Amino acid sequence: MLKIHNTLSRQKEPFKPIVAGRVGMYVCGMTVYDFCHIGHARVMVVFDSVQRWLRTSGYAVTYVRNITDIDDKIIRRAVENGETISQLTNRFIAAMDEDAAALGVQKPDHEPRATQYVPQMLDLIGKLEQKGLAYQAPDQDVNYSVRDFPGYGKLSGKSLDDLRAGERVDVNSTKRDPLDFVLWKSAKPTEPADTRWTSRWGEGRPGWHIECSAMSEAILGASFDIHGGGADLQFPHHENEIAQSEGASGHSFANLWMHNGFVRVDDEKMSKSLGNFFTIREVLKKYDAEVVRFFILRAHYRSPLNYSDSHLDDARHALTRLYTALKAVPAAAGKVDWDEAHAQRFKEAMDDDFATPLAIAVLFELANTVNSTQDAKLAGQLKALAGVLGLLERDPQAFLQAGQADTAGGLSPEQIEALIAERTAAKKAKDFPRADQIRKTLTDAGIVLEDKPGGLTEWRRS
């Protein structure tokens, strides 16, 4: 039986969907004012693997990942660039889609944009006001009255008395309480016309937290199975979502909460101020996208992920071992045989809170067996099992020869083939010093040569 760690209960729980055989999952997505960074990559890959395993397990999944396409950062960036909000957000949504596709992330079933659900947000705010949980302040913002919701703090484990103004909340004298958060922001005279909507509280735009409550309800219903996101969203964003949704409906919002761990860079918190902030595009200039995906999945989703060149290099070497096994023994076509011993251990790992590190360890056990037995059926099993995680789906030789020629000492495939041809000619002419010199040149450039019977030489990147 599948067990998932629930942030709300702080323990693993047997997964029981609201409707047997069906899963509704909502994951907080990106705010699209810039290129996605490696932290976004982790969210995308982690919950992509979750939805893949749920589908593999036979569930009919409705996977929703939202897009925040209106907020203060977006407005500032659009004004700085001299473009409209939609021009800015559409450009970065396209970039996000390209990054996700490169990482092997399947498209969610729904990708609602905040600007498309403003009417639903206004309806929700109206319900909260009717129940005494929302009020309009003198500055015309509509705020949520946190102290009037009894369950506030249950997700994060924070009590109201422990929350001091100025730490994680803005101090605003027009609020009844410093802990209150904004549901509807009144329009400012200097803000562009495409950043405001008409409401009975005046022109304005939605606050950040209300969008997810409204969009998840519109698509999945007032109660659904799984809500996910990064650990940084647990408080205040997800705590505020619970207050909004349960305050309006009077019953449970999401049954189970999943949060992936933080990304650190060389054991430091990733931050622009520290100069260790990397976009996905910057990383993919240096490393193959499948290597990045493999690197993310080698860590358990709840654990911190330490990004460094040495860890990416190690991931590349490890993934190369798996592809080398498939290159030596071409895989027989077929689906996963779930009665086979390796597949059973793989399933046990994934059913234990999506333990991808243990599942990947099973792949290496299977690769060792393939190497020793040269069994094409087991090679097919290796390829099919890895495919459940979105791995090993390429031609082995294509992966082994893939690389970035613009990295230090890098050679293009054409240059490599030309040097191999020159080496072959030198060997035929018995010019062995020249042949050895060419091999050393290729070795220094990270190219491994494999001489085969009949004078054929194959190569791969180390």
N, C-alpha and C positions, 0 to 999 in steps of 0.2 A: 504493500500500500504506500502511496505517495505521502510523505510527510514534509511539511514546509514550516520554517521558522516564522512565527508571527510576531512582528515587532510589538503589537498591541498586548499580547499575553506574555511576551518575552520567553517563549519556549516553542519547540517543534510540536506541530499538531497534525493529526491525520487530516488530509485534505478531503473535505466533503462539500462539493459545490451545491449551490442553492437549488439548481435544477440538475437532476442526475444526467451525467453525460455531456453537460454543457458548462463552459467557463466564460465568464465575463471578466476581462482584465484591463485595467486602466493604468497607464504609466505616464508620469509627468515628463513631457518632452522639452524641447529647446526653446529659448527666447532668441529669435532670429534677427540679431543686429550685427553679428560678426560670424567668422568661420568657427565651426565646431572644434573643441579641443579634446585632448585625450580623455578627460573626465566624461565628456559626452559620449566618446567612443565606448567607454565601459558600460554606461547605461544602455546604449543601443545593443551592444553585443550580449550583455547579461540577459536582458529581457527577451532578446531574440532567441537565445538558447532555452529560456523558460517556455516560451510559446511553442517552440519546436518540440520540446519534450512532452508538453501537454497534448499536442496533436499526435505525436508518436504513440502516446498512451491511450489514444482513442477518443479523446475529448473533442467536441466541436467548440472551437475557441473563437470568441470575438475579442480581438486585440485592438485596443484604442491607445494611441499615443498622441497627445495634443501638441499643438504649436502655438506658442505665445507670440502673437504678431502685433501687439500693442502694449507698450509700457514706457516708462520714463526714459530708459536707455535707448529704446528704438526711436522715440521722438527726438532726443538730443542728437543721435547719429544722423537721422534724416535731415534735420535742420543744418547740421554741420556740412553735410554733403550737398545740400541744395537740391534734394530730391523728395518725392512723395514717400509716405509711409509704405505704400504698396510696392513701389519700385525697390525700396531697400529690402523689405521682407521677402519679396518674391525672388530676388537675387540670392539671398542667403538660404532660402528654402531649397532652391535648386542646388546650391553648393552642398547643403546638408544631405540631400538625396544622393548626390554623387559620392560623398564620403561614405554614407551608409551602404550603398551598393558595392563599393570597393571592399568594404569589410565583410561582405557576405551577409548583410543584415536584410532579412526579408521585409517587405513593406507591411506595416500594420494594416488591419482590415479597415480602420478608420483613422484619419489624421485631421481632426477638427481644428479649425483656426479660431482663436478667440473672437476675432472681428465678425465671425459668422454666427455667433451665438449670443450677441448682446441682448436681444429680446428675452431669451431664457434667463439670462443673468438678472435682468430687471424684474422679471416675475419672481425670482427667488428672493431678491432683496425686499420686494413688497411683502412676501410671506413672513420674512424675518421681522420686518417692521410691525406687521399685524400682531406678531407674537411677543412684542416688546424686546426683541433682541437686536434691533437696529434703530438708529436715530439719526436725524440730520443735525449736524453741528452748526454753530454760527458761521463758520467759513464755507458752508453749503456742502461740504463732504458728508456722505452717509457712512457712518461707522457701525461696527459690530460691538455690542456691549458684552465684553468677555465675562464679567463677573455674574451676568445673568444666565450663563450656560453652566449648569452644575458639573458637567463632565470634562470641563476644560483642563488639559494637562494629562489625560489618561494615556495618550500615545507616547508622549515624550517623558512622562514621569515627573514633570515639573509641577510644583504647586504654585498657586497664584501668589502666595506670600513670598516665595523664593524669587519670583520674577520682579526685578527692579527696573524701573524706567531708565532708559539710557543704555541698557546692555544689549538686548535683542529687539527692542521696540523703539519707535521714534517718540520723542517727547513733543507733544502738541497741546498747547493750552486750551484749544477748542474742544478737545476730547473730554468726555466725562471722567475717563480713567486713562492713564498713560498706556495701559495694556490693550486698550481698544484698537482695532485695526480697520482700515478703510475698505468699504465695499464699493463705493461709487465716488470717484474723484471729480469735483466740480471743475469745469473748463477754466483755463486761465486765458486772459486776453491775448497773450503773446503766443499761444499754441496754435499750430496750423488747423485749418478747418476740417481736415480729414482725420483729426484725432478726437472728435467730439460727436456724441449722439444725444438726441433729445430724450428726456425722461421727465417724470412728474416732479423730480427734485431739481430740475434745471439741466442745462447742457453739461455733459461731462463724459467720462469714460470709466470702464470697470476697473476695480482694483485687481491685483494679481490673483489673490486667493479665490475669489468668487468664480473665476472662469472655469476652474476644474470641477467645482461642485456642480455647476450648471451643465457643462458639456458631458460629464460622466452620467448624470441623470438622464439627459436627453437621449443618449445612445444606449446605455446599459440599464437604466432604471434607477430608482432611488436607492436600492440595495444591490450590490454585486459582489463577486467573489474575491478578486485580488486587486489591490491597489499597490503600485510600485513606484520606485524612484530612487534617487541618490540619498545617501545618509544625511546630506546637508539639508534636505527638504523635510526631514522628520519634524523639526521645529524651526520656524513657526508655520511653514506652509501647510503641511499635512495636518497639524494640530488645528489650524484654522479651517481647513476643509471639513473636518469632522464637526466642528462647532457650527459651521454654516449648514451643512447637509442634515445633520441630526437635529439641529435646532429647528429647521424648517419642516422636516418630515415626522419627527418624533420617534423614529426607529433607527436601527443600525445602518450605517453607511456602507463601509467595506468590511467584509467578514475577516479578511486576512490582509496584513500589511507586510510588504517586502521592501527592504532597503539594501542597496549595494554599498560596499565600503568605499572609503575615500581613496583617491589616487595621490600618491606621494612621488616626488621626483628626487632620486638619490637621497631617500630618507628624510626629505623636507617636504612640508606642505606645498602643493603646487600653487603658485601665486604670481601674478604679473609683477608685483612689487619686488619679488625675489629674483625676477628674471629667469624663472624656470618654467615658464608657461609655454606649452607646445600645442599648436593646432594639429588636427589629424593630417592635414595636407603637408605640414612640415615633417611629420613623422614618416609619412608614406614616400617622401622623397629619398629617405634613407633605408627604409625597410619595406619588404613585401607586405601587402595588406593582409594576406593570410597569416603571416608570421605575427602581426599585431593581434589579430583575432585569437590565434593560438596562445599568445602571451597572456591575454586577458582571461581566457578560459582555464589556464593552468592554475590560477588562484581561485579559491572559493569566493563566490560573489559577495559574501558578508565580510571577508577579510580585507585589510588594507592592501592596495596594489602599489608596489614600489616600482616606478618607471625609471629605468636607466639603460644606457647603451649596453652594458654588460648583460643585463637581464634579457634584452631584446636579442642580443647575439646568441645567448644560450638557448632562447626559444627557437631561433632560426636553425641552430645545429640540431636541436631535438626534433623539430618538424622534418628536417632533412633526413633523419634516420627513418622516419615513418615512410616518407616518399621513396627512399632508397629500397626499402623492403618491397614496395609495390612495383618498382622499376625492375627488380630482379625476378619477381614472380608476377606476371600479368594477372590481374584479378578476374575471376570468373564473374559474369554478370549475375545479379540476383539481389533479392531483398535480405534483410537481416533474418537469420535463423535464431529466434529468441529462445529456442530450446538448447542451443549450444552453450557450453560452459562459460566462455568469455562474455557472451551476450548477457547471460544471466547476472554475472558480476557487474557488468556495465549498467544493467537495469537497477540493480540493488544500489549502486552508487547514485544514480540520478534520482531514484525514488527517496533517497535520504537528503532532502533539502538541496537538490540539484548539485550534488558534489562532483562537479566537473573535474577537479584534480584527480579524484579516484577513478573516474570514468576514463580519463586520458591515460592513467597508469595501466588500465586494462588494455588500451590500444597498444601500448609498448610491449606488454606481455604477449599479445597476439602477434605483433610484428616479429618478435623473437621466434615464436613458433613457426611463422611463415618462413623466416630465414632458414630455420633448421630442417623443415619438412619440404619446402618448395611446393606447398599445396596451394593450387590455384583457387580452390573453393574457400580455404581459410583467408587467402588474400582478398577474395571477394567479400568475406565477412568483415575483414578489417576496413575495407573501403566503405562498406555500407554502414557499419557502426559509426565511423568517423563522420560520415555524411549526416548523421543525426545531429551532430554539433556544428555542421556547416564546414567540415574540414575534409581534406584529401579528395576534393571533387575535381581536381585538375589532372591533366596528363602528367604522370610523374616526371618525365623528361623535361616537360615545359617548366615545371616548378624548379627542378634542379638546375636548369640553365638560366632561370630568371635572375635579374639583378639590375642594379642601377649603374650604368656605365659612367655616370658623372661623379661617382664616389672615388675617393683616393685610390689610385692604382687600378681602377676599373677598366675593363675592356669590353667592347661590344661583342655580340656573338659572331659578327663578321670578322672582326680582328682575331678572335680566338680560333675560328675555323681556318683562317689564313695561316696562323702560326702552326697549327696542327698539321696542315698540309706541307708547310715548309719543313717541319720536323720529320714527317714521313719521308719526304724526298731526301733529307739528310741521312736518314737511317739506310735508305736504299743505296745511297752513294757511299755508305760506310763512313760518313763524316760524323762519328759519334760525339765528338766534343761539341759540335754545333747542335746536335739533337738534344744533348744534355743541357746546353745553355738555354734552349727554347723551353724545355720542361721547367727549368728553374725560373725563367721569366714568367711563365704561366702560374707556377706555384706561388711565387711572390705576389702575384695579382689575385690570389685566392681561387685559382682554378685547379681542380683535381682531374688528372688524366687517368683513364682506365683503358689499357691496351687489351684488345680482344683478339681471339684467333683470326687469322686471315688478314692481319695487318690493319684491322679497324681500330680506331681510337675514339672512345666516347669521353665526354667531359661533363663536369658539373661544377657549380660554385661551392666552395667549402662553407 
